Amino acid sequence: MALAVRSAWLLGHIALVSALTFPIPGKPPSNASSQLPASPIGVSFEFFAYPAYLEDVDATETCLENLEQLTVSNSGDAPTSLTFGPPLLSLAAEYGGSVILGLNRRLDNISNTIAAATLAKSRITNLYSIELGNEPNFYTSSDPIADDKDWTAAADYASQLAWQDAVCGNLSTSDVISAGVYFGTSPMSLVGLTAVESDANDYVKDYCSHNYPQSAGTANLSSLMSHSEIASQIQPYAAEISAAANEGKAHIFGETNSATGGGGGISPTFGAALWLVDYVMQSLILGTEALYFHQGTIGNCQYCFWGKYDMGAPYYGAYFAAMALAGADYIAPLDDQTTAYAAYAIYKSDAPVKVLLYNSDYYSSGARPTQTFTLTGISASTVTTKLLTAPHATSRVDYGDNPTVAGQTFTNGTCTIQGTLEEQTTTVSGGEVSFTVGASEALLVYL
């Protein structure tokens, strides 16, 4: 395919601010991530909505394939009670990737959960793990599992261990439970849970956190996408990740997205796509193994990557992040996460192969500010770049302001890639090269 050189994106930007210079280490530095998994970016589905995503939404299969890797009468409603049977598990088994299945603990019907887990294990050959309960930090004394007693951290830890033993004992299996499944890090935490697990309980596959940086009612886009604020927001999870690692287990964000309750007004915007890119990179460096971005009720989901009719701007961020991480073994931060400007070196084996640059300055109108990034220590004579951009941070696909990834877009309703791929080639001089990145843009540099 012929590649069009793209230079017009610089037009209309205003004068540069002070340049930033980042030497590229020739091998992964000490602050680099651990070995990256093959697929660190995934999606999670509302249990009741899962069948419709697979059977009624044409874009689902293509969107998932692009990353390599259900429905109620009122789109604003989710069922308060849900019964499912073998067909749902068979549908999950048809998915081409691995599956994490959430089962009920709150209702305290352990025999029912054991029956479901047994069926899942026999039907879902691609079963990765099972969650026993969802966000138990929100359980109350009125929930059946609490038996009219306060639902404390100690009560939950004891419950999790007992259910792990009961379920896995009946399955005669180990290494299958995604434990914790806590929203946030308090009052229950993975630090607390791992402290009472017996010798890294053999039943545990990984330890799971849920994270939503903002509340739908008070969400602020410039705060969400800020490079330094992302670092501050995820810092409490460092102890959770470390606790899992100390037990020889991985940590995952089993459910995450930009804002609670299906997302606020900021969630369908391009700024949320940029947040996703930087959030993924910083989380992987912190030590998490995978992030699963939640997809809610079809037709009533602000943060969803795609729907029946329109794409969501955040999908562009997921695609760009996957593009940056494709084939990579390690990622390392080149900045100190205290400013609006991010730079990451991405490694294949011990050699740098890409650099990701992100200008998290919030841009909404007028002349677009820019930031110059200078990279040094480059051995190649030329490098190529791909740009993630949109008219402004508040751009939304459903409002007609499509983002682009290297000049390309995703077709509404089908998620097929359209448009001509655009790359820019830049000459390296004396091992040094500079790039101008607009506010609310990200640039991927291929070394």
C-alpha positions as CSV (number, residue, x, y, z in Angstrom):
1,M,0.0,0.0,0.0
2,A,1.3,3.4,-0.9
3,L,1.8,5.6,2.2
4,A,0.9,9.3,2.1
5,V,3.2,11.6,3.9
6,R,1.2,13.7,6.3
7,S,2.4,17.2,7.2
8,A,-0.8,19.3,7.1
9,W,-1.6,18.5,10.7
10,L,1.0,21.1,11.8
11,L,-0.9,24.0,10.2
12,G,-2.8,26.3,12.5
13,H,-0.7,25.5,15.6
14,I,0.7,28.4,17.5
15,A,4.3,29.2,18.6
16,L,6.2,26.4,20.3
17,V,6.9,26.3,24.0
18,S,10.2,25.2,25.5
19,A,11.4,22.0,23.9
20,L,11.7,18.7,25.9
21,T,14.7,16.4,25.3
22,F,14.6,12.7,26.0
23,P,17.6,10.4,25.5
24,I,16.5,6.9,24.3
25,P,18.2,4.2,26.4
26,G,19.7,1.6,24.2
27,K,18.2,-1.2,26.4
28,P,15.3,-1.3,28.9
29,P,16.3,0.9,31.9
30,S,15.7,-0.1,35.5
31,N,12.3,1.7,35.6
32,A,11.0,-0.3,32.6
33,S,7.9,-2.5,32.9
34,S,8.1,-6.3,33.5
35,Q,7.8,-8.5,30.4
36,L,4.6,-7.4,28.7
37,P,1.8,-9.9,27.9
38,A,0.8,-10.4,24.3
39,S,-2.7,-8.8,24.8
40,P,-2.7,-6.3,27.7
41,I,-5.9,-4.5,26.4
42,G,-9.2,-6.2,26.6
43,V,-12.9,-5.5,27.1
44,S,-15.4,-6.6,29.8
45,F,-19.2,-6.9,29.2
46,E,-22.2,-6.5,31.4
47,F,-23.3,-10.0,32.1
48,F,-26.9,-9.4,30.8
49,A,-25.7,-7.5,27.8
50,Y,-23.1,-9.9,26.5
51,P,-25.3,-12.0,24.2
52,A,-26.6,-8.9,22.4
53,Y,-23.1,-7.6,21.8
54,L,-22.1,-10.9,20.2
55,E,-25.4,-11.5,18.2
56,D,-27.0,-8.1,17.6
57,V,-24.1,-5.7,17.1
58,D,-22.3,-6.1,13.8
59,A,-19.3,-4.1,14.9
60,T,-18.4,-6.4,17.8
61,E,-16.5,-9.1,16.0
62,T,-14.6,-6.7,13.8
63,C,-13.7,-4.3,16.6
64,L,-12.3,-7.2,18.6
65,E,-10.5,-8.5,15.6
66,N,-9.1,-5.0,15.0
67,L,-7.5,-5.1,18.5
68,E,-6.2,-8.6,17.7
69,Q,-7.3,-10.2,19.6
70,L,-26.6,-8.1,25.3
71,T,-30.4,-6.1,25.5
72,V,-33.3,-5.0,27.5
73,S,-36.6,-3.3,26.5
74,N,-35.5,0.1,27.8
75,S,-31.9,0.8,27.0
76,G,-31.5,2.6,30.3
77,D,-32.5,-0.4,32.4
78,A,-30.4,-3.2,33.6
79,P,-32.2,-6.2,35.2
80,T,-32.2,-6.4,39.0
81,S,-32.4,-10.2,38.8
82,L,-30.9,-12.3,36.1
83,T,-31.1,-16.0,35.3
84,F,-28.9,-17.6,32.7
85,G,-28.4,-21.1,31.4
86,P,-26.0,-23.2,29.2
87,P,-26.6,-21.3,26.0
88,L,-24.9,-18.2,27.4
89,L,-21.8,-20.3,28.3
90,S,-21.8,-21.9,24.9
91,L,-21.8,-18.4,23.4
92,A,-18.9,-17.4,25.5
93,A,-17.0,-20.5,24.3
94,E,-17.4,-19.3,20.7
95,Y,-15.3,-16.2,21.4
96,G,-11.8,-16.4,19.9
97,G,-10.0,-15.1,22.9
98,S,-9.9,-16.0,26.6
99,V,-12.9,-15.5,28.9
100,I,-13.2,-14.3,32.5
101,L,-16.6,-15.2,34.0
102,G,-18.2,-13.5,36.9
103,L,-20.4,-15.6,39.2
104,N,-22.7,-14.5,42.1
105,R,-21.6,-14.5,45.7
106,R,-23.8,-11.8,47.2
107,L,-26.9,-14.0,47.1
108,D,-25.1,-16.6,49.2
109,N,-26.3,-19.6,47.1
110,I,-23.1,-21.5,46.9
111,S,-24.6,-24.6,45.5
112,N,-25.9,-22.6,42.5
113,T,-22.6,-21.0,42.0
114,I,-20.8,-24.3,42.1
115,A,-23.2,-25.7,39.5
116,A,-22.6,-22.7,37.3
117,A,-18.8,-22.9,37.7
118,T,-18.9,-26.7,36.9
119,L,-20.9,-26.0,33.8
120,A,-18.6,-23.2,32.8
121,K,-15.5,-25.3,33.2
122,S,-17.0,-28.0,31.0
123,R,-18.4,-25.7,28.3
124,I,-15.9,-22.8,28.0
125,T,-12.7,-24.4,26.8
126,N,-11.2,-20.9,26.6
127,L,-12.0,-20.1,30.3
128,Y,-9.2,-18.0,31.8
129,S,-10.6,-17.4,35.3
130,I,-13.7,-17.1,37.4
131,E,-14.7,-14.2,39.7
132,L,-16.6,-15.1,42.8
133,G,-18.6,-11.9,43.4
134,N,-18.4,-8.4,42.0
135,E,-17.2,-5.4,44.0
136,P,-18.0,-6.9,47.4
137,N,-16.9,-3.6,49.0
138,F,-20.4,-2.4,48.2
139,Y,-22.2,-5.3,49.9
140,T,-24.2,-4.4,53.0
141,S,-25.7,-6.1,56.0
142,S,-29.0,-6.5,54.2
143,D,-27.4,-8.7,51.5
144,P,-27.9,-12.4,52.0
145,I,-24.1,-13.1,52.2
146,A,-23.8,-10.8,55.2
147,D,-26.5,-12.6,57.2
148,D,-27.6,-9.3,58.8
149,K,-24.1,-8.5,60.0
150,D,-21.8,-5.7,59.1
151,W,-19.9,-6.5,55.9
152,T,-16.4,-5.8,56.9
153,A,-13.0,-6.4,55.2
154,A,-12.4,-9.3,57.5
155,A,-15.8,-10.8,56.7
156,D,-15.1,-10.5,53.0
157,Y,-11.7,-12.0,53.2
158,A,-13.0,-15.0,55.1
159,S,-15.9,-15.4,52.6
160,Q,-13.6,-15.3,49.6
161,L,-11.3,-18.0,51.0
162,A,-14.2,-20.2,51.9
163,W,-15.9,-19.9,48.5
164,Q,-12.6,-20.5,46.7
165,D,-12.2,-23.7,48.7
166,A,-15.7,-24.8,48.1
167,V,-16.0,-24.0,44.4
168,C,-12.5,-25.2,43.4
169,G,-12.7,-28.2,45.6
170,N,-15.8,-29.3,43.7
171,L,-14.1,-28.5,40.4
172,S,-11.0,-30.4,41.3
173,T,-9.0,-27.6,39.8
174,S,-6.6,-24.9,40.8
175,D,-5.2,-21.6,39.3
176,V,-8.7,-20.4,38.2
177,I,-10.0,-17.7,40.6
178,S,-9.7,-14.0,39.8
179,A,-9.7,-12.9,43.5
180,G,-10.6,-9.6,45.1
181,V,-12.6,-7.9,42.4
182,Y,-12.6,-4.8,44.5
183,F,-13.7,-1.3,43.4
184,G,-10.8,0.8,44.5
185,T,-8.4,0.0,47.3
186,S,-10.6,0.7,50.4
187,P,-12.0,-0.5,52.8
188,M,-11.2,-3.8,51.3
189,S,-7.9,-4.3,49.5
190,L,-5.8,-6.8,47.7
191,V,-3.1,-6.0,50.3
192,G,-5.5,-7.2,53.0
193,L,-6.7,-10.2,51.1
194,T,-3.3,-11.5,50.1
195,A,-2.2,-11.3,53.7
196,V,-4.8,-14.0,54.7
197,E,-4.5,-16.2,51.7
198,S,-2.7,-19.3,52.7
199,D,0.7,-19.5,50.9
200,A,-0.7,-17.8,47.7
201,N,-3.7,-20.1,47.6
202,D,-3.3,-22.4,44.7
203,Y,-6.8,-21.7,43.6
204,V,-6.0,-18.1,42.7
205,K,-5.2,-17.2,39.1
206,D,-4.7,-13.5,39.6
207,Y,-5.9,-10.6,41.8
208,C,-8.4,-8.2,40.3
209,S,-9.1,-4.5,40.8
210,H,-11.9,-2.3,39.3
211,N,-11.0,1.3,38.6
212,Y,-13.0,4.3,37.4
213,P,-11.0,7.6,37.8
214,Q,-14.1,9.8,37.9
215,S,-17.7,9.9,38.8
216,A,-20.2,10.5,36.0
217,G,-21.9,13.4,37.8
218,T,-18.7,15.4,38.4
219,A,-16.4,14.3,35.6
220,N,-13.8,16.8,34.3
221,L,-12.2,16.0,31.0
222,S,-9.0,18.1,31.4
223,S,-8.4,16.4,34.7
224,L,-9.1,12.9,33.3
225,M,-6.6,13.2,30.4
226,S,-3.9,15.0,32.3
227,H,-0.6,13.0,32.3
228,S,0.4,13.9,35.8
229,E,-3.1,13.4,37.2
230,I,-3.3,9.9,35.7
231,A,-0.1,9.1,37.5
232,S,-1.6,10.4,40.8
233,Q,-4.9,8.5,40.3
234,I,-3.4,5.1,39.8
235,Q,-0.6,5.4,42.4
236,P,-2.7,3.7,45.2
237,Y,-2.8,0.6,43.0
238,A,1.0,0.2,43.3
239,A,0.6,-1.5,46.7
240,E,-2.2,-3.8,45.3
241,I,0.0,-4.8,42.4
242,S,3.0,-5.4,44.7
243,A,0.8,-7.5,47.0
244,A,-0.2,-9.8,44.1
245,A,3.3,-10.0,42.9
246,N,4.5,-11.0,46.4
247,E,2.2,-14.0,46.1
248,G,3.5,-14.9,42.7
249,K,0.3,-13.8,41.0
250,A,-0.6,-11.3,38.3
251,H,-2.7,-8.2,38.9
252,I,-5.4,-7.1,36.4
253,F,-7.9,-4.3,36.1
254,G,-10.7,-6.7,35.5
255,E,-13.2,-3.8,34.9
256,T,-12.2,-0.2,34.2
257,N,-13.2,2.9,32.2
258,S,-13.3,6.6,32.4
259,A,-16.2,7.3,34.7
260,T,-18.7,5.4,36.8
261,G,-22.3,4.6,35.9
262,G,-21.8,4.0,32.2
263,G,-19.7,7.1,31.9
264,G,-20.4,10.8,32.1
265,G,-20.5,13.5,29.4
266,I,-16.7,13.3,29.1
267,S,-16.6,9.6,28.3
268,P,-17.5,9.6,24.6
269,T,-14.9,12.2,23.8
270,F,-11.5,12.1,22.1
271,G,-10.0,13.3,25.4
272,A,-11.2,10.0,26.9
273,A,-9.4,8.2,24.1
274,L,-6.2,10.0,25.0
275,W,-6.7,9.2,28.7
276,L,-7.0,5.5,27.7
277,V,-3.7,5.5,25.9
278,D,-1.7,7.1,28.7
279,Y,-3.6,5.1,31.4
280,V,-2.7,1.9,29.8
281,M,1.0,2.7,29.5
282,Q,1.3,4.0,33.1
283,S,-0.6,1.0,34.5
284,L,1.6,-1.5,32.6
285,I,4.7,0.2,33.9
286,L,3.2,0.1,37.4
287,G,3.0,-3.7,37.0
288,T,-0.5,-4.6,36.1
289,E,-0.8,-7.3,33.5
290,A,-4.0,-6.4,31.6
291,L,-6.8,-3.8,31.6
292,Y,-10.4,-4.7,30.6
293,F,-12.4,-1.7,29.5
294,H,-16.1,-2.1,30.4
295,Q,-18.8,-2.1,27.8
296,G,-22.3,-1.4,29.3
297,T,-25.9,-1.3,28.2
298,I,-26.2,-1.1,24.5
299,G,-27.8,2.3,23.6
300,N,-27.0,3.8,27.0
301,C,-23.3,3.7,27.4
302,Q,-21.2,6.8,27.2
303,Y,-17.8,5.1,27.5
304,C,-18.5,2.2,25.2
305,F,-16.0,1.6,22.4
306,W,-18.7,0.9,19.9
307,G,-22.5,0.5,19.6
308,K,-25.1,-0.7,17.1
309,Y,-24.9,2.4,15.0
310,D,-21.9,4.5,16.0
311,M,-18.3,4.1,17.0
312,G,-17.1,5.6,20.2
313,A,-14.0,7.9,20.2
314,P,-12.4,5.9,23.0
315,Y,-12.0,3.0,20.6
316,Y,-9.5,5.1,18.7
317,G,-7.4,5.3,21.9
318,A,-7.6,1.5,22.5
319,Y,-6.5,0.9,18.9
320,F,-3.6,3.3,19.1
321,A,-2.5,1.9,22.4
322,A,-2.6,-1.6,21.0
323,M,-0.6,-0.4,18.0
324,A,2.0,1.1,20.2
325,L,2.3,-2.1,22.3
326,A,2.1,-4.6,19.3
327,G,5.1,-7.0,19.4
328,A,6.7,-5.1,22.4
329,D,8.4,-6.7,25.3
330,Y,8.9,-3.7,27.6
331,I,7.9,-0.1,28.0
332,A,9.7,2.5,30.0
333,P,8.9,6.1,30.9
334,L,11.2,8.8,29.8
335,D,9.6,11.6,31.7
336,D,8.9,11.9,35.5
337,Q,5.0,12.0,35.2
338,T,4.9,15.5,36.8
339,T,4.1,17.5,33.7
340,A,1.5,17.4,30.9
341,Y,4.0,15.8,28.5
342,A,4.6,12.1,28.3
343,A,7.3,10.1,26.5
344,Y,7.7,6.3,26.5
345,A,10.3,4.1,25.0
346,I,9.0,0.8,23.8
347,Y,11.3,-2.2,23.4
348,K,11.5,-5.4,21.5
349,S,13.9,-7.7,23.3
350,D,16.6,-5.3,24.4
351,A,16.3,-2.7,21.6
352,P,14.1,0.4,21.4
353,V,11.7,0.1,18.5
354,K,9.1,2.8,19.1
355,V,8.6,6.0,21.2
356,L,5.2,7.2,22.2
357,L,4.7,10.9,22.8
358,Y,1.7,12.5,24.4
359,N,0.7,16.2,24.8
360,S,-2.0,16.1,27.5
361,D,-2.7,19.9,27.4
362,Y,-6.5,20.3,27.0
363,Y,-7.5,21.8,23.7
364,S,-11.0,22.8,22.8
365,S,-10.9,25.9,20.5
366,G,-8.8,28.5,18.9
367,A,-5.2,28.1,17.8
368,R,-3.9,24.8,18.9
369,P,-0.8,25.0,21.2
370,T,2.1,22.7,20.5
371,Q,4.9,21.1,22.3
372,T,8.3,20.1,20.8
373,F,9.8,16.7,21.8
374,T,13.4,16.0,20.9
375,L,14.7,12.5,21.0
376,T,18.4,11.6,21.1
377,G,20.5,8.5,20.9
378,I,18.8,7.2,17.7
379,S,20.9,5.1,15.4
380,A,18.5,5.1,12.3
381,S,18.9,7.7,9.6
382,T,15.1,8.3,9.3
383,V,12.1,7.5,11.5
384,T,8.4,7.3,10.7
385,T,5.4,8.5,12.7
386,K,1.7,7.9,13.1
387,L,-0.6,10.5,14.7
388,L,-3.6,10.1,16.9
389,T,-5.7,13.3,16.6
390,A,-9.1,14.9,16.4
391,P,-10.4,18.4,15.9
392,H,-10.3,19.0,19.7
393,A,-10.4,17.1,23.0
394,T,-14.2,17.2,23.2
395,S,-14.7,15.7,19.7
396,R,-17.3,12.9,19.5
397,V,-17.9,10.5,16.7
398,D,-21.7,10.8,17.1
399,Y,-21.4,14.6,16.7
400,G,-19.5,14.3,13.4
401,D,-16.0,15.0,14.7
402,N,-14.1,11.8,14.0
403,P,-10.7,11.2,15.4
404,T,-8.1,9.6,13.1
405,V,-5.3,7.1,13.7
406,A,-2.7,7.7,11.1
407,G,-5.3,9.3,8.9
408,Q,-7.7,6.4,9.2
409,T,-11.1,6.0,10.8
410,F,-13.5,3.2,11.8
411,T,-16.8,2.9,9.9
412,N,-19.9,3.4,12.1
413,G,-21.9,0.2,12.5
414,T,-19.2,-2.2,11.2
415,C,-15.9,-1.0,12.7
416,T,-14.1,-1.6,9.4
417,I,-11.0,0.5,8.9
418,Q,-11.4,3.1,6.2
419,G,-9.2,5.8,4.6
420,T,-5.6,5.9,3.4
421,L,-2.8,5.2,6.0
422,E,-0.8,8.3,6.6
423,E,2.7,8.3,7.9
424,Q,5.3,11.0,8.1
425,T,9.0,10.4,7.5
426,T,11.5,12.5,9.4
427,T,15.3,12.7,9.0
428,V,17.5,12.0,12.0
429,S,20.6,14.2,12.3
430,G,23.4,13.3,14.6
431,G,21.3,10.8,16.4
432,E,18.7,13.5,17.1
433,V,15.2,14.2,15.9
434,S,12.4,16.6,17.0
435,F,8.7,16.4,16.7
436,T,5.9,18.9,17.3
437,V,2.9,17.4,18.9
438,G,-0.3,19.5,19.3
439,A,-2.3,19.9,22.5
440,S,-4.6,16.8,22.9
441,E,-2.6,14.7,20.5
442,A,-0.4,11.6,20.6
443,L,2.4,10.6,18.2
444,L,3.9,7.1,17.7
445,V,7.5,7.2,16.5
446,Y,8.8,4.1,14.7
447,L,12.6,3.8,15.2
